């Protein structure tokens, strides 16, 4: 049995949930509020960040990248042409490059601001940084997301998926980041038709359905959040 320590609107956690969904694995989900620094969780991951995967009471696997590599090494070959990390070294390197872009650069420039300011601060004590959102940070995220959407448009100009002709980790990472911003209504879809069409495809996959059911207490999603044809 796999247990995933996650936060529902942590995009790296969502990325891992999408991978597990594509692999047909239904983990036991344990929600973590990382600012609480729960002792039992810190023993699993001293960095205090989500996600962390523990499979069959084995060693804890902290971080989206570590988990993705582990799942490919343990399940990838059995996926055949549905493998989420390609077989060839150059193709694998390109997917890893895009993983770094979306889970690293996009998170740092967009999603972390939106997640922290609009969601986490609602539940954090004042002494731990909770309270009113920083509107300057939110404005920065709304500006920066256009750059990332334009890059996705560029990648999709001559590809079916972000890293080529089949679904890979790159698509799941990008979709996880965008799903958080989309819940909050901060994705200017009308200016980025290529990325919107791609997102509609990935949003309709069975692995995505659990994410669309997530809700922030006291905060409804944008009206089209769960609409597969928005």
ABEGO torsion letter per residue (X at the ends): XBBBBBBAABAAAAAAAAAAAAAGBBBBBBBBBAAAGBAAAAAABAAGBOBBBBBGGBBBBBEAAAAAAAAAAAAAAAAEAABABBABAAAAAAAAAAAAAAABAAAAAAAAAAAAAAAAAAABBAAAGBEBBBAAAAAAAAAAAAAAAAAAAAAAAABABAAEABBBAAAAAAAAAAAAAAAAGABBAAABAAAAAAAAAAAABAAAAAAAABBBBGBBBBAAAABABX
